[in-house]
Amino acid sequence: MPRVFVQGSPVDSYPRPAPEARRGSVRRVTEVGEEVLHRPSRDVTEFGPDLAALIDDMFLTMYVAEGAGLAANQVGVDLRLFVYDCPDDDGVRHVGHIVNPVLDPLTPAGRRLIDEGEGCLSVPGAVMDVPRPDRAVVRGLDKDGNALVIEGTGYFARCLAHETDHVNGQVYLDRLSKRDRKEALRQVTDRRDEVFARRAAKTAALSG
């Protein structure tokens, strides 16, 4: 079994962090409550250097923020796009981006829900159990407009579903009960400063 998949295809190895990050600039991560996170994003219709540069910036921002995935609206850009560098439950690394992602619906017979801890870079410091299917298939395009299908299981399936939620205007808090949502926001209050201090230190180290 290959240990790394890039854009859904097996490769012998891939640098860590991904080469895209070396070309990128760090952007501000939006936070829950900002309008751009709570409405469906627009389809990407223009492919070219601007889109490629945005992907580079998103990769670097994701690494600085210590995330496994990042959607464009999490850097304030109203476009259907996300990047990821995420392991599955077997320790296989998955790296890539997907434009205009659509999550395949699963039949009841083909889905098994796993209730596990989930965080979000736009809900800094909070981790709550969220039920997600243990398998996900996302269809979309790459940065050049070529068709793309990404499949994931376990934690990587959770990542694909989480990021597709983002481009549809949902954060994981929307999937929680009122009581659990309140607990998540309490965690943000307690831990936000610590999270942002770590991000600032990583950003400073990059520019130092």
Disulfide bonds with the S-S distance in Angstrom:
none
